[in-house]
Amino acid sequence: MNLVAIVALILALGVASRVLADRLRIPSVLFLIFAGIAIGPEMLNLVTRETFGGGLSAMVGISVAIILFEGGYHLRLEKLRESPTALTRLTTVGALLTWLGTAGAVVAFLETSHEVGLLVGALLIATGPTVIGPILQVVTVRDHVASVLEGEGVINDVTAAILVVAVFEVLIAGDGGLISLVGDFAWRLLVGLAFGAVVAAAVWLALNQRKFTPQTGPLHARLIVLAGVVVAYAGAETIASETGIAAAAMAGFVLGNVDLPYHEDVIGFLDDLSVVVLSFIFVALAALIDFQDIMALGLAGLAIVVAITMVIRPAVIYLSTTSERFTHTERLFLSAVGPRGIIPASVATLFAVELQALGRPQEAQLLAGTVFLIIFATVVLQAGLARQIANVLEVSPMRTIIVGGGRVGLSLAERLEQDGENVLLVDANPDAVEKARKRGLRALEGDGTDAAVLEQAGVDDAKTVIATTPDDDVNLLICQLAQTTFDVETVASRVNQPENVDAFEALDVHAIDLSMATAWSLENVLERPSLSAWMNELGRTGDVQEIEVTASDLVGKTIAELNAEIPDGCIVGLLTHRDGATEVPTGDHRLRDGDRVTFLGETDAVEQAVKRFHPHD
């Protein structure tokens, strides 16, 4: 086949993989890598290392630059604020531990030199938006988990690309030591980041200083941004090799966090362009996988996979995510999802050739085999099964949107976050939004009565919308939008004036009369102080959860039998019958289909009781 036909085939396979992935709700990288293997030397032999000649490196470089620019463009400052401590640790100490831990595993199991071990370790720091992006398209996680994965992908891709060049130039091709290595890495990183920032400033000036017509403005904005990506990459590469990726990522990050004209048009263009180049490059590089290199590793290769995925990755995640905001299952999910992508594949191909040129063919084979084995194993197992892993670990809660960032909304958001809910606070007041973010909450600045703002908040996928503003008219409008326009499952509202309760209840909204709620709380403090104190601890030491009796688990059992099956520290507090009547049950009460049982007690015990009878709740 001629080159044009091969390029067309690769693009067709890439697009088909994306469509199939969207339909089956499986990350597209899984289909892309199998498509590449199918047309590679291992099967149809349509694409080989000689197919693109010396042009593959340039094509991969530009493509990765576009992908990282797009990833940086989406990496907004508010995302970084979701979990700044965890992200900082993951991209500094975590990257260092991944590098050294992987290098140690390679040296120990494959008995190679420390320099080659450090080279492989540097390559495998990267996860990257090329694999993380498709995962987050099919897996819904809480915002702070997504921000860590996205931030790690962009930042560590840059780190890996520069570090591997520094290791090769200083430790393998040269005779430098640790100080030279650190200096070379810092120099290349500084060049890339500085040049990217300069290009971003030039793009911003070009778009803001010129007056575009409404007809040509979006087109010119897209073209100028595309030119900026290419100039950032090529210009930095001219100054120092392998700095272009850092320049592209930095340019994207800067432009994504300033007021850029035609922002939505640019985002749409970058998303479409990224899909095309990702499809092409992933298929093309997957076609270069040499299974003979992988098979030559033997059991030592499998040992390295286990060390990286089951020892090093979990250790790095648990050291980085010590905040209480990350639940145990979220930390397990982050530990189980760290697939490697294009950066290791493209750079491994380049340096395998470099090692061959230095007369070290065995080390070149080891490098390529190890890197492609890790990529193949993590893409198939971690990316391919990401949605199933998320479902098993129950880390995909639907969103709860709270409109109103005052004292009531803020307190409610904090309590729901502690209960593991995926909460987003919406308020038009920038001070309220900033206050919420300082408390570690996800917040969006905007008018909650505007349907466009609610869409931006993700109301289409929300299970609950709660209005907590001090204005009943505003709350009623929010509830009407949520109910009639977006068909949200549960809608609740704070009601400030008691006479307005009927208007909310007429819409089937859960109305909380603020005056009655306050009176009830004060009564509990005065008449039932112990109960009041315990209720205030809900979500910390104590919890209350309700489940529905279904035919598959509880129907026909007595309360006494149920109590015998739930853990110590938890009791059945209330029984709500199908007709809505609620009572404190005796041991002789027999459960019927449609009844609702309320568990109360210690947080862990209540959670175990709920999972015992409703494992997927």
N, C-alpha and C positions, 0 to 999 in steps of 0.2 A: 504493500500500500504506500502511496505517496504521502508526504508530510501533511498536506492539506486534508486529505481524507482521514488521517489519523487524528488530527486536531478536531475535526468535525465529529469523529466517533467518540473521542474523549468528552467533548462538550455534551453530546447527546446522552452518553451514559451518566454524566454528572447531573444533568437536568432530570433525567428519569429517576435517578437515585433520590434526588430531593423530593420529587412528587410522590414517590412510593413511601419515603420516610414520613412525609406529612400525613399521608393517608393512614399509615399503620401506627403513627405516633411513636416512632423509633428514631433516635438521632441519626441524621443523614450520613454521618461519617462512617457508620457501619456498612452501609450499602456502597459508599464511595470506595472504601478500601477493598471490598470484595470485587467491585467492578474493575478496579485497577489490576488485581491479581488475575482476573479472568482474561484480560487482554495482554498480560505480561508474559515473560519467557516461561513461566511455570505452566501455562495452559495454552493459550492461542498463539503466543509469541508474535503478537502484532506490534508491541512496543518493547524496545530494548534500550540499554544504556546508549547505544549508538544512534537511536532514532532522531534525537534532537541535536546531536553533535555537541558543540560547545555552547549552544544557545540555552540549554535547560537552566543553567545556573542564573542567567540574567532573567529568564522568565519567572523562575521561582522567586528571585529576589524582589522583583517588582510586585508580584502577586502577594507575597508575604507583607510587603510594605503597605499595600492597599488594605489587606485584612487587618493589620495592626493599626493603621490609621483609623479605620472604621471602628475597631474595638476601643481605641483611645477616645474617639469622638463620642461614643456612648458612655464612657466612664466619667460621669458627672461628679462634681465635688460632693453633692448630696449623697451619692452612692458611697463614696469613700467615707463619709461620716457615719454610715450605718454601723461599721465595726472597725474603726481606725486602728485600735490596738491590735486586734487579731490580724488585720491585713498587714500592718507594719511588721509584726513578728513573722508572719508567713513569708514575706518577701525579703527579709533580712536574715534573721537567725534561722528561719525555716529553710530558706534557700541554701544557706551555708551547710546546714545539717544534711539536707538532701544531697548536695554535691559530695560532701565528704563521706556520708554513709554509703551512697551508691558506689563511689570510688573504692571504698574499703571492700564492699561486696564483690566487685569485679576483680580486684586484686586477689582476694582470698579464694574465690571459687574458680577463677580462670587462670590463676598463677601468671599474670602478666605484670608489666612494669607499673610502678606507681604513676608515671607520667600518663600512660594510656588509660589507667584507671581514672585519673583526674579528668582526662579528656572526655571519657564516656559519662562520668558523673556530671560534668558541666552541661553536656548535651541534654541530659535527662532531668534537669531542673525544670524545664519548660513544660507547662500544660498547654496553654494557649487558647485564644478565642476561636481557633479553627475547630476545636473539639468541645470546648465549654459552651460556646454559643448554641450549637445544635442540641446539646443536652438540655439547656435551660428553655429551649423552645417547646420541649415536650414534657418537662418536669417542673412543676410549680413548687417552689420552696419559699420560706419566709425571706423578706428582702435582705436581711443582714447575711443570710447564707449565700444568696445569689451575688451580693456585692463582693463577698470574699472570693468566690470562685471567679468572677469576672476580673476583679482587680489582680488576683494572682496570675490569671492567664495572660493579661497584657504585660504586667511588670516583669514577671519571671521569663517571659519570652525574650524580652530585651536583655535581661541579665544573662540568660543562657547563651544567646547569640554572640554577645561580646566576650563573655568569660571563656567560651570554647576557643575563640581566636587567640585570646591572651595566653591560654594554656599551651596551645600549639606553638605559637610564635616564641614564647619565652622558655617553656620547659622541654618541648620536643624538637623544634627546629633550631632553637637557640640554646644557650647554656646559662640562662639567668636563674635567679632564685626567687624566694617569696616576695622580697621587696620589689623586684622588677615586675613580677606578676601583678601585684597590687597596683603599681604605677601604671602599667600598660592598660589594665582594666579601667582604672579611673580616668585615664586620658581619653580612651575611646568612648566611654560613657559620657563624659563631659562634652566631647565634640558633637556626638549625636544629639544630646538633649539641647545644647546651645543652638546648633544649626536648625533643629526642628522648631524651636521657639522663634527664631528669626524668620523662618519661612511662614510660620503661622501669622506673625505680625504683618508680613507683606501681603498675605492673602486677605487678612482682615481689612487692611488699608485699601486694597484694591476693590473690595466689595462695598466698603463704606464711603469711599471718597468719590466713586463714580456714580453717575445718575443713570440707572437702567430703566428702560421702558417696561411696563407690565408684561408685554409680550416676550421680550428678550431677556428680562432679568433672571428668571429661574434657570434658563439655559446657560447664560453667562456664568452664573454662580456655580453651577455644576462643573463647567469646563475649567474655571479658575481653581476650584478645589482639587480637581483631578490633576491639573498641572502642578499644584502645590505638593501633592503626594509624590509625584515623580521627581520634582526638583529637590524636595527634602531628602528622598532616598539617594538619588544620584549625586547630589552635591556633597552630602556627608560621606558617601563612599569614595568620592574623589579625594577628600581630605585624609580619611583613614578607613581602611577596609573594615567591613562588618559594623559600621556605625549608622548605616542608612536605616536599619530597622528601628533603632532608638530615635532617630530623627523623625521618621514617619509617625511612630507612636506618640511622640511628644507634640508634633504638629496637630495631630488629631485631638489629643487631650486639651490643648490650649484652645483650639477653635470650637470644641464642644462645650467649653465653659465660658464663652463670651457671647455677647449679643450679636449673632451673625445674621445678616439679611438672608432671606429665603431658607431659613433653617430647616423647615419641613421638607422642602424640595431636595436639599442637600442630603438629609437623612435617607429619604427614599432612594435617591440615586446611589448612595454608598451601600445601602443594604442590598440593592439589586446587583451592583457591581461585585460586592463581596461574595455573593452567592455564586456568581459565574466563575470568578477566579478560584474560589475555594473548590468548586466542583472539578475544575480543570486540573489544578495542581495536586489535589489529593489523589485523583485517579492516576495522574501521570507518575507520581512518586510511588504509589502503591504498586504500580506495574514494575518498579525496579527492585521490589523485594526478592532477594535471592534465598530460597528456602534451603539451599545447600549450606550457605553461611550460617543459617539458624540451626539446622540439624547438626552442624559440626560442634555446636556448643554442648550438646548432650544434656545430661542431668544438671551440669553446672549452670546452664542457661535457665533452667526451671528454678534452680535455687536462687538465682539473681532476681527472677520475677517475684518469687515469694518474699525475698528480703525487701524489695522496693515497695511492693503493694501491701504487704501484711505486717511489716515491721517499721520501715522507715517512714512511709506516708502516715500511718496512724500516730506514730510518735511525734512527728512534726505538727500534725493537726491538734493533738491533745495539748502540746506545749503552747501552741499559738492561740487556742480558743478557750482560755481559762475563764472568760467572762461568764457570769450566770445566765446571760442572755442566750447562750447556745445550750440547747438541751442535749442530753446524752445521745439521743437518736440522731440529732443534727450533726454532732461530732462524728458519729459512726458513718453517716452519709458522706460527709466531707472526706473521711478516711478512705471510704470505698470508691470514691469518684475522683480520680486524678489522672485521666488518660493523657498520653503524650500525642503531639500532633505534628504539624508541618515543620516547625523549626528543627527538631531532632532529625527528622527524615531528610530534609534538604541539606543540612549542614553535615550530617553523617556521610552522605554521598560525596560531598566535596572533600572532606578530610580523609575518607578512605582512599581517594585518588592521590591526595597529597602524601599519605603514608606509603602508598605504592611507589611514588616517585622517590621517596627517601630510602627505598630498598627494604621496606619492612612489610612485606605482603601478609604475613601471618597476623600482624597487629591490625592491618587494614581489614582483613576478613573478620577478625574478632570485633572490631569497632562496628562495622556494618551489621554483622549478625546480632550482636547484643542490642543495639539501638532498635533495629527493625523488629526483633523479638518483643521488646518491651512495648513498642508502638502497637504491634499486632495484638498482643495479649490484653493490653489495657483498653484499646478501642473495642475489641470484641466483647470482653467481659465487663468492663466498667461503663463505657459509653453505650454499648448495645443493651445492657441490662439496667441502665440508670433508672428508668421509670419503674421497673420492677423492684429495684433496691429501695427507691423512695417509697413505694407502696408498702413494702414489708416493714420498713422502719417508721412509717406513718409520719413523714416529714413534709407532706404536701397539703397543708390546711388551706381551705378556701379563705379568701380575704374578708376581714371585718373592717368596714369603713366607718369612722366616727367623724361627723361634721360638727366642728365646734371645738376649738382648742383652749377653752377657758378651764377653770378649776375642775368642773365636773368632767368634761371630756378628757382632760389630761389624766386625772385620777383613774377614770375608767380604762383608758388606753394602757396605763401602767399595769393595772390589775389583769387585764386580758392578756397582755404580753407575758406576764408571769405564769398565766395558765397555758401558755404555748400557742396562743392564737396569732394569726398573721394580721397585724393591725396596721392601718394607715389612718393618720389623722389629717383632716382637711380644714384649713382656716384661711380666710382672706387677709388676716393680720400677720405681717411678716415677723413681728416680735413674738407672737404666739407660736409660729412655726419654728423659729429659732430656739425658743424655750423648750419645745418638745424635742427637737433634735439634740439639744444639750443633755437631755435626760435619756438619750439613747433610743428615742422613738422615731419611726418613719413618719415624716410629715410632708404634706404638699400644700403649697401656697396657692389659693384659688377660692372662688366663690362656689360654695357647695350647692347653690340653687341653679347653677349653670350645668346643663346636661353635658357639655363638652368637658368641663372640669371633672365631673363624676366618671366620664368615660376614661379620662386620663388617669384617674385613680384606680381604674380596673373594676368598675362596678359590674361589668358584664360577667365577671367571674366571681363576684362577691356573694357570700352566703348571708351576710347581715349588713344592714345600714342603720346606723344609730345617729339621730339628730340630738345634739346637746347644747345648742345655742340658747341664749337668754331671751330669744324672740320667738313666740309661738307661731306667728305667721310664717317666719322663715323655716321653722322646723316642719310645719305642715306642708309647705311647698317641697321641701327635701323629701319628705315621706311620700308625697304624691308622685314625684319623679321616680323614686326607687320602686314604687309599687306598679305604676301604670306604664312607665317608659321602659324600665329595665327588668321588671318582673323578678325583683329580689325576693329570695325565699323568706327572710325574716326582716321586718322593719320595726324599729322601736324609737321612741322619742321621749325626751324630757318635756314635761308640760309645766309651764311656769305659773299659769293661772288656772285654778281648779275648774272654772266654768268652761274651759276649752277641752276638757278631757273627752267629752262626747264627740266632738268633731274628729279627734284622732281615732277613737274607737270605731267610728262609722267607716273609716278607711281600713279597718282590720289592722291597725297599728298598735303595737304594745305600748300603751301610754303610761308613763311613770309621773304621777302627780308629785311635783317637787315638795310642796308643802306637806302632803301626807307622808311622803318618804322621810322627810326630816323629823316630823312628829313621831313616826314609828321608831326611828333610830334613837331619838331622845327617850322615848318610853322604855326601849330596851336597856339603855344605859342606866336608867333610874330603877326599873323594876326587875330587869334580868341582866345584871352587869356581867356575869360570867359568860352568858350566851353572846352578849354584845362584843365582849373581848374576843371570843372565839370566832365570831363572824368576821371581825376585822382582820383575822389572820388567815382567812380563806385564800388558798393559792400558795400559802407559805407552809404552815404546819398542818392546816386543816383544809378539807375540801368537801364540796357537795356536788354530786353528779346524778343525772337522771337518765334512765334507759327505758326503752319500750319493750314490753314483753312480746315475744314473737313465738310462732308455732315451733320453731326449731330448737328453742333452748329452755324456756321457763314455764311454758303453759302446763298447768296441772300441778305444779309444785306448791307446797305450802311455804309460808314465810319461815317457819322453823327449818324446813329442809334447805331453803335458800340461805339462811343464816349459817348453816353448817358448812356451806360450800365457799363462803367468802372469807377473806383473811381476817386475822385478829386486827383490832383497831378500826374496824368498819362495821356499821350496822345499817339495817333498813329503817330509815327514819319516817318515810311517808309512802303511802300507796294511793295512786290516783286511778280511779276506775274509768272504764271506757265512756261513761256518761258524764265525766268531769268531776264527780264527787271525790274529795280527798279526805283521807283519814290516817291516823296512826294505827298500823295493823297489829293484830295479835298473831301468835305463832300458828293459829289454825286457819288463817286466811289462805284461800287457794287462788293462785294467780290464773287470770284468763287472758286470752289473746287481746291485745290492744291496751291492757293496763300499763301504767307507768310506775316504775319503782325508783325511789330516791335513796341513794346511798349517801351517808355522811360519816366522817371520821378523819383519820390521819390521811394526808395527801397521797402517800404511796399506797396505802391499803385501799383507798377508794379507787385509785387508778387500776390496781390489780383486779378489783372486783368488776369494774366496767369492762376491762379487757377479757376477763374470764367468760363473760356472757355475750359481749359485743366486741369481738377482737378487732373489727375494722373501724370502730368509732374513734 
